[in-house]
Amino acid sequence: MKKSFYSWLQQFEADETPLGDFARDTKADKDFPYQATSYKHIHDYLESKRACAEVLDIFNESYEQYKKTNETKSFCLYSSRME
């Protein structure tokens, strides 16, 4: 099963970086779509909350990393089944 973006993001919660700030902000936001995996769903939510350009940039960059992580895991699972 694909890990939600929120679950993936929380590994950065302790980081003193913009990504860590974003992780902490999502954790504090009781309305954040915690189970979402879709870029559009999360992006639309952030826009509905009038997120600033910097937050949208951090989201875009982090979502690309999230997507790569999930693609790699999916590929590894698929590959191991082929052997």
C-alpha positions as a Markdown table, in Angstrom:
| # | Residue | x | y | z |
|---|---|---|---|---|
| 1 | Met | 0.0 | 0.0 | 0.0 |
| 2 | Lys | 1.3 | 3.5 | -0.9 |
| 3 | Lys | 2.3 | 5.6 | 2.1 |
| 4 | Ser | 0.4 | 8.9 | 2.3 |
| 5 | Phe | 2.3 | 12.1 | 1.6 |
| 6 | Tyr | 1.7 | 13.2 | 5.2 |
| 7 | Ser | 3.2 | 10.0 | 6.6 |
| 8 | Trp | 6.2 | 10.3 | 4.4 |
| 9 | Leu | 6.7 | 14.0 | 5.2 |
| 10 | Gln | 6.7 | 13.4 | 9.0 |
| 11 | Gln | 10.2 | 11.8 | 8.8 |
| 12 | Phe | 11.5 | 15.4 | 8.3 |
| 13 | Glu | 9.6 | 16.9 | 11.4 |
| 14 | Ala | 12.7 | 17.4 | 13.5 |
| 15 | Asp | 14.7 | 19.0 | 10.6 |
| 16 | Glu | 15.6 | 22.6 | 11.1 |
| 17 | Thr | 14.9 | 23.3 | 7.4 |
| 18 | Pro | 12.0 | 24.7 | 5.4 |
| 19 | Leu | 10.9 | 21.1 | 4.8 |
| 20 | Gly | 10.9 | 20.4 | 8.5 |
| 21 | Asp | 8.8 | 23.6 | 9.1 |
| 22 | Phe | 6.4 | 22.3 | 6.5 |
| 23 | Ala | 6.2 | 18.9 | 8.2 |
| 24 | Arg | 5.5 | 20.6 | 11.5 |
| 25 | Asp | 2.9 | 22.9 | 10.0 |
| 26 | Thr | 1.0 | 20.0 | 8.4 |
| 27 | Lys | 1.0 | 18.1 | 11.7 |
| 28 | Ala | -0.5 | 21.1 | 13.5 |
| 29 | Asp | -3.2 | 21.6 | 10.8 |
| 30 | Lys | -6.1 | 19.5 | 11.9 |
| 31 | Asp | -7.7 | 19.7 | 8.5 |
| 32 | Phe | -4.7 | 18.6 | 6.4 |
| 33 | Pro | -5.6 | 15.7 | 4.1 |
| 34 | Tyr | -3.6 | 13.1 | 6.1 |
| 35 | Gln | -4.4 | 10.1 | 3.9 |
| 36 | Ala | -3.9 | 11.8 | 0.6 |
| 37 | Thr | -1.4 | 10.5 | -1.9 |
| 38 | Ser | -2.5 | 12.7 | -4.9 |
| 39 | Tyr | -0.6 | 15.8 | -5.8 |
| 40 | Lys | -3.8 | 17.5 | -7.0 |
| 41 | His | -5.7 | 16.8 | -3.8 |
| 42 | Ile | -2.9 | 18.2 | -1.6 |
| 43 | His | -2.1 | 21.1 | -3.8 |
| 44 | Asp | -5.8 | 22.1 | -4.1 |
| 45 | Tyr | -6.0 | 21.9 | -0.3 |
| 46 | Leu | -3.0 | 24.2 | 0.2 |
| 47 | Glu | -4.4 | 26.7 | -2.3 |
| 48 | Ser | -7.7 | 26.7 | -0.5 |
| 49 | Lys | -5.9 | 27.7 | 2.6 |
| 50 | Arg | -4.1 | 30.5 | 0.7 |
| 51 | Ala | -0.6 | 29.0 | 1.2 |
| 52 | Cys | 2.1 | 31.4 | 0.2 |
| 53 | Ala | 4.3 | 30.8 | -2.8 |
| 54 | Glu | 7.2 | 29.5 | -0.6 |
| 55 | Val | 5.0 | 26.8 | 0.9 |
| 56 | Leu | 3.8 | 25.8 | -2.5 |
| 57 | Asp | 7.4 | 25.6 | -3.7 |
| 58 | Ile | 8.4 | 23.4 | -0.7 |
| 59 | Phe | 5.3 | 21.2 | -1.4 |
| 60 | Asn | 6.2 | 20.9 | -5.1 |
| 61 | Glu | 9.8 | 19.9 | -4.3 |
| 62 | Ser | 8.9 | 17.5 | -1.5 |
| 63 | Tyr | 6.1 | 15.9 | -3.5 |
| 64 | Glu | 8.7 | 15.1 | -6.3 |
| 65 | Gln | 10.9 | 13.3 | -3.6 |
| 66 | Tyr | 7.8 | 11.5 | -2.2 |
| 67 | Lys | 6.9 | 10.4 | -5.7 |
| 68 | Lys | 10.4 | 9.1 | -6.4 |
| 69 | Thr | 10.5 | 7.2 | -3.1 |
| 70 | Asn | 7.2 | 5.5 | -3.8 |
| 71 | Glu | 8.1 | 4.6 | -7.3 |
| 72 | Thr | 11.4 | 3.1 | -6.1 |
| 73 | Lys | 9.6 | 1.0 | -3.5 |
| 74 | Ser | 6.9 | -0.1 | -5.9 |
| 75 | Phe | 9.6 | -1.1 | -8.4 |
| 76 | Cys | 11.5 | -3.0 | -5.7 |
| 77 | Leu | 8.4 | -4.9 | -4.7 |
| 78 | Tyr | 7.5 | -5.7 | -8.3 |
| 79 | Ser | 11.1 | -6.8 | -9.0 |
| 80 | Ser | 11.3 | -9.1 | -6.0 |
| 81 | Arg | 8.1 | -10.8 | -7.1 |
| 82 | Met | 9.6 | -11.5 | -10.5 |
| 83 | Glu | 12.5 | -13.6 | -9.1 |
